[in-house]
């Protein structure tokens, strides 16, 4: 079956530090990959996505590259801000049109301190 | 543009009772899916509705059921509540554009005592 494994949290960083949150996946075929973010008191929202191998998704200074050879989609940001404090979820959408059945990782809580 | 709205935001039930959660999808979205998020876990797919028909279901028992209405709003019904049903229930809508992107509501937090 499909699964997503992401690094355990919580992660605490100082402002302007470099962020990496690891994510690996297991899936048949060619899934689409996503990072969703959940800010305190808000619903999940899409941060970035990649739909095929070697694609790089980017948004708000965050980046992730779809690596099929290592089945990974690690999230990175060069300089985090206090406002980036949130829970980050890696997710995949299996191959196939019309499916919105996402498989999520357990989430990684990020706290950025001034 | 109004986003996905869910009601109620919080509710408490006792074991064996039934609950109905409601969701209004984002304007123009005709696909609705429901997810269960237990504390400290990622969301788990319950089922998906497209044009009032269930067209995908995760590993949840039949006491979890749903409806989608002609205006694309949706309900999630859970019968015979168990303690393990305590969770945040998320509704997500999607446009018919197959981007794979979901637009989530803030969720309904259910506590079963």
Interface residues (C-beta under 8 A of the other chain):
Chain A: X4 X32 X34 X36 X41 X42 X43 X44 X45 X46 X49 X51 X89 X91 X93 X97 X98 X99 X100 X101 X102 X103 X104 X105 X106 X107
Chain B: X4 X31 X33 X35 X40 X41 X42 X43 X44 X45 X48 X50 X55 X56 X58 X90 X92 X94 X98 X100 X101 X102 X103 X104 X105 X106 X107
